Amino acid sequence: MRLYPMKKKVLAILLIFLAVQNIQSQPEPPAFAKQLANARDDTSMAKIYLAMAGYYLHKNSDSTILFSTKCLALYLGGKDEKVVVKAHIHKGIGLENKGKYAEALQSYVEALRISERLNFKGLTAHVYSDIGILYTHTEDYSHALDYYKKALTVKWDKNDPDSLPAFMTLLNIATVYRKRQQIDSSNIVSLEALAIARIRKDSLGAAILLYNIGDAYAAIKNPEKALPYIKESMELSKGIGDSEGVAFCNNSLGIIYQSLHEYKKSILNTDASIRQAKAMGMYEIEILADSTQYINYETLKNYRLALYYRNAQLSVKDSLASVEKDKEINSIRQNYEIEKKQQQIDLLSKENENNKLKRDITLYVAILVTTLLVSVFFAYRRINKLRKILEGQNKAMGAQNETLQEINETKNKLFSIIGHDLKGPFGSFKGLLELIQNNQVTEEESKLYLTKLYAGFTETFQLLDKLLIWANTQMKGMQINAVTFNCWQIVNQNIRLIAIRANEKKITIETNETKEPIHAVADMYTVDIVLRNLLENAVKFSNSAGLIKVLLTKEGAFVKIAVEDNGQGMDVNTQAKLFNKLNFHTTRGTAGEKGSGLGLHITKELVEKNGGAIWFESALGSGTTFYFTLPAA
């Protein structure tokens, strides 16, 4: 769903609306520091802290909580109690963003108590919506709907600057219905909100609501109804220059046309969405669009472009992880700048205090002596406490040293693979190419060498792909995006991709697929990698004219997937080495295929990241079966 005015996060609207109000009207942090230094009294300083809390709303939750708390501490006996209500609201939003829902609710209730007592109708409606948002986050949708409906019943002056447009609360209600899979109810409320947005001549709000209605129909596999709403949203977004909205619409049109089997139209819209998403840094849309293009080209049997978009998707996911890390660093730096400004203010305050203390030096000395005695006592207690903490830290460091040693051994193994399995083939490629370039071989020999070059390049490319995936999981950069999907979709597309290699060895691949879908809740991209690795291994270790079976069953809360071959199997010693972190065990396939031992390590980590388990059964000469589970839908 799209939200107003931000996109693609299933949250309620009010938080964002408040953030925009405050961010647009407040100065930058350096200006706040100057204002605080020049503040006449506690009341003035409290209002500046409220403005600072509003500025950092949805930028830095810790700063929002800190400055809201400072405002409440200073604004004692102030005449404008709207300041207190807004400070409680900001504090509640900051706590809610950090997942501290009980404390956030306490702040909202305090704000509601004051706003109802003083008949602040606009703020009362705001607080009702805020509480509804909190219950939405905790998935208590019944209470969420109650509070959203209370917000709609509050009659406020349309000129009240604190009032909330009704269509925003309606959009919140539609969001709850959508989360409860009540698509018809969600669309009915969205249409009501759309009518209000059009009366208000709010083109952006209308575009977002049209998109949400179309997106809801697309979610229940009704592309014919979804299409006109998305097209109208596209035209409105273009008319108001909403580039992000156009990117969203192009992405949805690509998905809709794909479901209608109009692949050329799907490719055109999805390609436009990718260009727009790249230009604006919309990584999530770019990842979705790359996935759509992969399915388009895979369906059209253009495997070269399908592989290109699969790799592009991985690259964007890596970039997204890097952006999140940069945000974390910027947040730390921002906190540091805030602390520096606060220290400057504290220094000014201390200078004033020192001037006052000079008036009564005798009292100062008495206080100082008393303070020193108390400090000595507490210092003694603190030293004892620190000694105990250091003892605990020494134990923790011992455990960390063991972890570092394991990481170092893993790194050495990785470099060994890079040095041997990657460098070796490239040396062979160079020698063969020099023979061909210098005309030292016959035309028939050239064809033979080119065939060997292609086979070697394919193996080396697969090894490089596994190294990149494995390195990504080790650096904790791979994000898991769990969605509900039909497992047979991924199984069948991987069988098609592996079919050429299976045919070369005359291997038959069978499944137990029926007309009934089997749904799981997991990250489709990582599950795709798991199945690809297991199928590649099954082909690699199967004899010519062998048989591979892919079997899916629903067992309780999990889906169990089995990849079975009747190949060479494994002895007990080989089985013990398979999932050893410090031993990338590998053997050649039945046709001399090379391996690195990375595939099963990657497979185990990705299955466990998705909340599943993996195991195997094998006997030498009788074949091997790998099993793994995923949470069922």
C-alpha positions in Angstrom: 0.0 0.0 0.0 1.0 3.6 -0.5 0.8 6.0 2.4 0.3 9.8 2.6 2.8 11.4 1.9 5.4 8.5 2.2 5.2 5.2 0.5 5.3 1.4 0.8 5.3 1.0 4.6 2.2 -0.6 6.1 1.8 1.9 8.9 -0.9 4.4 9.6 -1.0 7.9 8.2 -1.1 10.2 11.3 2.5 9.6 12.3 3.8 10.8 9.0 1.4 13.7 8.8 2.6 15.0 12.2 6.2 14.6 11.1 5.7 16.6 8.0 4.0 19.4 9.9 6.8 19.7 12.4 9.8 19.2 10.0 8.5 21.8 7.6 8.1 24.5 10.2 11.2 24.0 12.4 14.7 25.3 12.0 17.9 23.2 11.8 19.7 21.9 14.9 22.3 24.7 15.0 19.5 27.3 15.2 17.9 25.4 18.1 21.2 25.6 20.1 21.4 29.4 19.6 17.7 29.8 20.6 18.3 27.7 23.8 21.3 29.8 24.7 19.2 33.0 24.4 16.0 31.6 26.1 14.7 34.0 28.7 13.1 31.5 31.1 12.1 27.8 31.5 8.8 28.3 29.6 10.6 29.6 26.5 13.2 26.8 26.8 10.4 24.2 27.1 8.8 25.4 23.8 12.2 25.2 22.0 12.6 21.6 23.3 9.1 20.8 21.9 10.1 22.2 18.5 13.3 20.1 18.7 11.2 17.0 19.5 9.0 17.7 16.5 12.1 18.2 14.2 13.5 14.8 15.1 10.1 13.0 14.9 10.7 9.9 12.6 14.3 11.0 12.2 15.8 10.0 15.5 13.4 8.5 18.1 15.9 8.8 21.0 16.2 12.5 20.3 12.4 12.9 20.1 12.0 11.2 23.5 14.8 13.2 25.1 13.6 16.6 24.1 9.9 15.8 24.8 10.9 14.7 28.3 13.0 17.9 28.8 10.0 20.0 27.6 7.7 18.3 30.1 10.2 18.8 33.0 10.6 22.5 32.3 7.0 23.5 31.4 5.6 23.4 34.9 2.8 25.9 35.5 2.8 27.1 31.9 -0.4 28.7 30.6 -0.6 27.0 27.2 -1.4 23.3 28.0 -1.4 22.4 24.3 2.4 22.4 24.7 2.1 19.7 27.3 -0.3 17.6 25.2 1.9 17.9 22.1 5.0 16.9 24.2 3.2 13.8 25.4 2.2 13.0 21.8 5.7 13.4 20.5 7.1 11.3 23.3 4.5 8.6 22.7 5.4 8.5 19.0 9.2 8.2 19.8 8.6 5.4 22.2 6.3 3.6 19.8 8.9 3.8 17.0 11.3 2.0 19.4 8.7 -0.7 20.1 8.1 0.4 23.7 4.3 0.2 23.3 3.3 0.1 27.0 5.2 3.4 27.7 3.9 4.9 24.5 0.3 4.2 25.4 0.9 5.8 28.8 2.1 9.0 27.1 -1.0 9.0 24.8 -3.4 8.5 27.7 -1.9 11.4 29.6 -2.2 13.6 26.4 -5.8 12.4 26.0 -6.7 13.2 29.6 -5.6 16.8 29.3 -7.0 17.4 25.7 -10.5 16.0 26.7 -10.6 18.0 29.9 -9.7 21.3 28.1 -11.9 20.4 25.0 -8.9 20.5 22.6 -11.0 18.7 19.9 -8.4 18.7 17.1 -5.7 17.3 19.4 -8.2 14.8 20.9 -8.8 13.4 17.5 -5.1 13.2 16.9 -4.5 11.2 20.1 -7.4 8.8 19.3 -5.7 8.2 15.9 -2.3 7.8 17.6 -3.7 5.1 19.9 -5.3 3.4 16.9 -1.9 3.4 15.2 -0.3 1.8 18.3 -2.9 -1.0 18.4 -2.3 -1.5 14.6 1.4 -2.0 15.3 0.6 -4.6 18.0 -1.9 -6.3 15.6 -4.8 -5.6 18.0 -7.0 -4.6 15.1 -10.3 -4.5 17.0 -9.1 -1.9 19.4 -7.4 0.0 16.6 -10.7 0.3 14.7 -12.4 1.5 17.9 -10.0 4.4 18.3 -10.0 5.3 14.6 -13.8 5.5 14.7 -13.6 7.6 17.9 -11.3 10.0 15.9 -14.0 10.3 13.2 -16.8 11.1 15.7 -14.9 14.1 17.2 -16.4 17.3 15.7 -13.7 20.0 15.4 -13.4 23.4 13.8 -12.2 23.0 10.2 -9.9 26.1 10.9 -8.3 24.4 13.9 -4.6 24.1 13.0 -4.4 20.9 15.1 -7.2 19.2 13.2 -6.8 16.0 11.2 -8.3 15.6 7.7 -11.0 12.9 7.9 -9.7 11.0 4.8 -6.5 10.3 6.6 -8.3 8.5 9.4 -10.4 6.7 6.8 -7.2 5.6 5.1 -6.0 4.2 8.5 -9.2 2.2 8.8 -8.7 0.9 5.3 -5.2 -0.2 6.2 -6.5 -2.2 9.2 -9.1 -4.0 7.0 -6.4 -4.7 4.5 -4.2 -6.3 7.2 -7.2 -8.4 8.2 -7.6 -9.6 4.6 -11.0 -7.9 4.4 -10.3 -6.5 1.0 -13.9 -5.5 0.2 -14.3 -3.5 3.4 -10.9 -1.9 2.8 -11.9 -0.8 -0.7 -15.3 0.6 0.5 -13.6 2.8 3.1 -10.9 3.8 0.6 -13.6 4.9 -1.9 -15.2 7.0 0.9 -11.8 8.6 1.6 -11.3 9.1 -2.1 -14.5 11.1 -2.4 -13.4 13.4 0.5 -9.9 13.8 -1.1 -11.5 14.8 -4.4 -13.8 17.4 -2.7 -10.7 18.8 -1.0 -9.0 18.8 -4.4 -6.1 16.8 -2.8 -4.7 15.2 -6.0 -1.9 13.4 -4.1 -4.3 11.9 -1.6 -6.6 10.8 -4.4 -3.7 9.3 -6.4 -2.6 7.3 -3.3 -6.1 6.0 -2.6 -6.7 5.0 -6.2 -3.4 3.1 -6.1 -4.3 1.4 -2.8 -7.7 0.2 -4.2 -6.0 -1.2 -7.3 -3.2 -2.8 -5.3 -5.9 -4.5 -3.1 -7.6 -6.0 -6.1 -4.2 -7.1 -7.4 -3.5 -8.8 -4.1 -6.6 -11.0 -4.4 -5.7 -11.9 -8.0 -8.3 -9.7 -9.7 -6.0 -7.8 -12.2 -9.0 -6.8 -14.5 -10.5 -4.7 -11.6 -7.0 -3.4 -10.5 -6.0 -2.1 -13.9 -8.2 1.0 -14.2 -7.5 2.2 -10.7 -3.7 2.0 -11.2 -4.0 3.7 -14.6 -6.0 6.6 -13.1 -3.5 6.9 -10.2 -0.7 7.0 -12.8 -2.4 9.9 -14.7 -2.9 11.9 -11.4 0.6 11.3 -10.3 2.0 12.5 -13.6 -0.2 15.6 -13.5 1.1 16.7 -10.1 4.7 15.7 -10.8 4.7 12.9 -8.2 7.6 10.9 -9.6 7.5 8.4 -6.7 3.9 7.7 -7.4 4.6 7.2 -11.1 7.3 4.6 -10.1 4.9 2.8 -7.9 2.2 2.7 -10.6 4.6 1.5 -13.3 5.8 -1.3 -10.9 2.2 -2.4 -10.2 1.2 -2.2 -13.9 4.2 -4.5 -14.6 2.9 -7.1 -12.1 -0.7 -6.8 -13.4 0.2 -7.2 -17.0 2.3 -10.2 -16.1 -0.7 -11.8 -14.4 -2.7 -11.1 -17.6 0.1 -12.8 -19.6 0.7 -9.6 -21.5 4.5 -9.8 -21.1 5.6 -7.1 -23.5 3.5 -4.5 -21.7 4.7 -5.8 -18.4 8.4 -5.5 -19.5 7.8 -1.9 -20.7 6.2 -0.7 -17.5 8.6 -2.6 -15.2 11.6 -1.2 -17.2 10.2 2.3 -16.6 9.7 1.6 -12.9 13.4 0.4 -12.6 14.7 3.6 -14.3 12.6 5.8 -12.0 13.4 3.9 -8.9 17.2 4.1 -9.7 16.9 7.9 -10.2 15.2 8.4 -6.8 17.0 5.7 -4.8 13.8 3.7 -4.2 15.6 0.4 -3.5 12.5 -1.6 -2.4 10.7 -0.7 -5.7 13.8 -1.5 -7.7 14.1 -5.0 -6.0 10.4 -5.7 -6.7 10.7 -4.6 -10.4 13.9 -6.7 -10.9 12.0 -9.7 -9.6 9.1 -9.0 -12.0 11.5 -8.8 -15.0 13.2 -12.0 -13.9 9.8 -13.8 -14.0 8.9 -12.2 -17.3 12.1 -13.3 -19.1 12.2 -16.7 -17.4 8.6 -17.3 -18.7 9.7 -16.1 -22.2 12.6 -18.6 -21.9 15.2 -15.7 -22.2 17.4 -17.1 -19.5 20.3 -14.7 -20.2 18.1 -11.7 -19.3 16.4 -13.6 -16.5 19.8 -14.3 -14.9 20.8 -10.6 -15.4 17.7 -9.4 -13.4 18.3 -12.0 -10.7 21.8 -10.7 -10.2 20.6 -7.1 -10.4 18.1 -7.9 -7.6 21.0 -9.2 -5.4 23.1 -6.2 -6.1 20.3 -3.8 -5.1 19.7 -5.8 -1.9 23.4 -5.3 -1.1 23.1 -1.6 -1.8 20.0 -1.3 0.5 21.9 -3.0 3.3 24.7 -0.5 2.8 22.3 2.4 2.9 20.8 1.2 6.2 24.3 1.0 7.7 24.9 4.6 6.5 21.7 5.7 8.1 22.9 4.1 11.4 26.2 6.0 11.2 24.5 9.3 10.4 22.2 8.7 13.4 25.2 8.2 15.7 26.9 11.3 14.2 23.7 13.3 14.7 23.4 12.3 18.3 27.0 13.4 18.8 26.3 16.8 17.4 23.3 17.2 19.7 25.4 16.3 22.7 28.0 18.9 21.7 25.4 21.6 21.5 23.9 20.5 24.8 27.4 20.7 26.3 27.8 24.3 25.1 24.5 25.2 26.7 25.5 23.5 29.9 28.8 25.5 30.0 26.9 28.8 29.7 24.6 27.7 32.5 27.6 26.7 34.7 29.2 30.2 34.2 26.1 31.8 35.6 26.1 29.4 38.5 29.7 30.2 39.3 28.9 33.9 39.5 26.2 33.2 42.0 28.4 30.9 44.1 31.0 33.6 44.5 28.6 35.7 46.6 28.8 33.1 49.4 32.3 31.5 49.3 32.0 30.0 52.8 28.9 28.1 52.0 30.6 26.9 48.8 33.6 25.5 50.7 31.3 23.7 53.1 29.3 22.1 50.3 32.5 21.2 48.5 34.0 19.4 51.5 30.8 17.5 52.1 30.6 16.6 48.5 34.2 15.3 48.5 33.5 13.1 51.5 30.4 11.6 49.8 32.3 11.2 46.6 35.1 9.2 48.3 32.5 6.9 49.8 30.7 6.3 46.5 34.0 6.1 44.6 35.0 3.2 46.9 31.7 1.4 46.1 32.0 2.1 42.4 35.6 0.6 42.4 34.2 -2.6 43.8 31.4 -2.6 41.3 33.8 -2.0 38.4 36.0 -4.8 39.6 33.1 -7.2 39.4 32.2 -5.9 35.9 35.8 -6.3 34.7 35.8 -9.9 35.9 32.7 -10.6 33.9 34.1 -8.8 30.8 37.3 -10.9 31.0 35.1 -14.0 30.8 33.2 -12.5 27.8 36.5 -11.7 26.1 37.6 -15.3 26.3 34.5 -16.4 24.5 35.0 -13.6 21.9 38.6 -14.8 21.3 37.2 -18.3 20.4 34.7 -16.7 18.0 37.5 -14.6 16.4 39.7 -17.7 16.0 36.8 -19.5 14.2 36.3 -16.5 11.9 40.0 -16.3 11.1 40.0 -20.0 10.2 37.0 -19.5 8.0 38.7 -16.5 6.3 41.8 -18.6 5.6 39.7 -21.3 4.0 37.9 -18.7 1.8 41.2 -17.3 0.6 42.4 -20.9 -0.1 39.4 -21.4 -2.3 39.9 -18.1 -4.1 43.6 -18.8 -4.6 43.2 -22.4 -5.9 39.7 -22.9 -7.4 39.5 -19.4 -9.0 43.1 -18.7 -9.9 43.7 -22.2 -11.3 41.0 -22.0 -14.0 41.9 -18.5 -15.0 45.5 -19.7 -15.6 44.2 -22.5 -17.8 41.9 -20.0 -19.7 44.9 -17.8 -20.4 47.0 -20.6 -21.8 44.3 -21.9 -24.1 43.5 -18.5 -25.4 47.1 -17.8 -26.2 47.3 -21.0 -28.2 44.2 -20.0 -30.2 45.3 -16.4 -30.6 48.8 -17.4 -31.9 47.2 -19.9 -34.4 49.1 -22.8 -32.8 46.1 -25.2 -33.0 44.0 -26.5 -35.8 40.4 -25.5 -36.4 39.2 -28.8 -35.0 41.4 -28.3 -31.9 40.1 -24.8 -31.5 36.5 -26.0 -31.4 37.5 -28.6 -28.8 39.3 -26.0 -26.7 36.4 -23.5 -26.9 34.1 -26.2 -25.6 36.4 -26.8 -22.7 36.7 -23.0 -22.1 32.9 -22.7 -21.9 32.6 -25.6 -19.5 35.4 -24.2 -17.3 33.9 -20.7 -17.4 30.5 -22.0 -16.4 31.9 -23.9 -13.3 34.1 -20.9 -12.4 31.1 -18.5 -12.7 29.0 -20.7 -10.4 31.8 -20.8 -7.9 32.1 -17.0 -7.9 28.3 -16.7 -7.5 28.4 -19.0 -4.4 31.4 -17.1 -3.0 29.5 -13.8 -3.3 26.3 -15.2 -1.7 28.3 -16.9 1.1 30.3 -13.7 1.8 27.0 -11.7 1.9 25.6 -14.1 4.6 28.8 -13.9 6.7 28.7 -10.1 6.7 25.1 -10.2 7.9 24.1 -8.1 4.9 21.4 -10.4 3.5 17.9 -9.2 4.5 15.1 -11.8 4.9 11.8 -10.5 3.4 9.2 -13.2 4.3 6.1 -13.4 2.0 3.5 -16.0 1.3 4.1 -18.0 -1.9 3.3 -21.3 -3.6 6.4 -23.5 -3.2 5.7 -25.3 -6.5 6.3 -22.0 -8.3 10.0 -22.0 -7.2 10.4 -25.7 -7.6 9.2 -25.7 -11.2 11.3 -22.7 -12.3 14.4 -24.2 -10.9 13.7 -27.5 -12.6 13.4 -25.6 -15.9 16.7 -23.8 -15.2 18.6 -27.1 -14.4 17.0 -29.1 -17.2 19.8 -28.5 -19.8 22.4 -29.9 -17.4 20.2 -32.8 -16.4 19.5 -33.7 -20.1 23.3 -33.8 -20.7 23.5 -36.7 -18.3 20.1 -38.1 -19.4 18.7 -37.6 -15.9 14.9 -37.6 -15.3 13.4 -35.2 -12.7 10.0 -36.1 -11.2 7.8 -34.3 -8.7 4.6 -35.2 -6.7 2.9 -32.0 -7.7 -0.9 -31.9 -7.7 -3.4 -29.2 -8.6 -3.5 -28.1 -4.9 -0.8 -25.4 -4.1 1.4 -25.7 -1.1 2.1 -22.3 0.5 5.0 -21.3 2.7 6.0 -18.0 4.5 9.6 -17.3 3.7 12.0 -15.2 1.6 11.4 -16.3 -2.0 14.9 -15.2 -3.2 16.8 -17.2 -0.5 14.6 -20.3 -0.9 15.3 -20.1 -4.6 19.0 -20.3 -3.9 18.5 -23.3 -1.5 16.6 -25.3 -4.1 19.0 -24.4 -6.9 22.0 -25.6 -4.8 20.3 -28.9 -3.8 19.2 -29.6 -7.4 22.7 -28.8 -8.8 24.2 -31.3 -6.2 21.6 -33.9 -7.1 22.5 -33.6 -10.9 26.2 -33.5 -10.1 26.2 -36.7 -8.0 23.7 -38.7 -10.1 24.8 -41.3 -12.6 23.9 -41.2 -16.3 20.2 -42.0 -16.8 19.6 -41.4 -13.1 16.4 -40.3 -11.4 15.8 -37.2 -9.2 12.6 -36.6 -7.2 11.4 -33.4 -5.7 8.7 -34.1 -3.1 6.6 -31.5 -1.1 4.5 -32.3 1.9 2.6 -30.3 4.5 3.5 -31.4 8.0 1.9 -29.4 10.8 3.1 -25.9 10.9 5.8 -26.5 8.3 6.3 -27.4 4.6 8.8 -30.2 4.1 10.7 -30.3 0.8 12.8 -33.3 -0.2 15.4 -33.5 -3.1 16.1 -37.2 -3.7 18.6 -38.8 -6.1 19.7 -42.4 -6.7 23.3 -41.5 -7.3 26.6 -42.5 -5.7 25.6 -41.6 -2.1 28.1 -40.9 0.8 30.0 -42.9 3.3 29.8 -42.1 7.1 33.1 -40.1 7.1 31.9 -37.9 4.2 28.5 -37.3 5.9 30.2 -36.1 9.1 32.1 -33.3 7.2 29.1 -31.8 5.3 27.9 -29.1 7.7 31.3 -28.5 9.5 31.8 -24.7 9.5 35.6 -25.0 9.3 35.7 -27.6 6.6 34.3 -26.9 3.1 34.2 -30.5 2.1 34.0 -31.2 -1.7 34.2 -34.2 -4.0 34.0 -34.5 -7.8 30.7 -35.4 -9.4 30.0 -38.6 -11.4 31.1 -36.9 -14.6 34.1 -35.2 -13.0 32.3 -32.0 -12.1 34.2 -29.7 -9.7 32.8 -28.2 -6.5 33.9 -25.8 -3.7 32.0 -27.2 -0.7 30.3 -23.7 -0.3 26.9 -24.7 -1.6 25.7 -26.7 1.4 27.1 -24.1 3.9 25.1 -21.4 2.1 22.0 -23.7 2.0 22.1 -24.4 5.7 22.5 -20.7 6.7 19.6 -19.6 4.4 17.2 -22.3 5.6 17.9 -21.4 9.2 17.5 -17.6 8.5 14.0 -18.5 7.2 13.1 -20.3 10.4 13.5 -23.8 9.0 15.8 -26.8 9.4 17.8 -29.0 7.0 19.1 -32.6 7.2 19.9 -35.5 4.9 19.8 -39.3 4.6 22.5 -41.1 2.5 24.0 -44.5 1.9 27.1 -45.2 -0.2 25.9 -46.5 -3.6 22.2 -45.9 -2.9 21.9 -42.2 -3.4 21.1 -39.2 -1.1 18.0 -37.3 0.0 18.2 -33.8 1.4 15.2 -32.5 3.4 14.5 -28.9 4.6 11.5 -27.2 6.1 9.9 -23.8 5.9 7.1 -22.2 8.0 3.7 -23.0 6.4 1.2 -20.3 5.5 
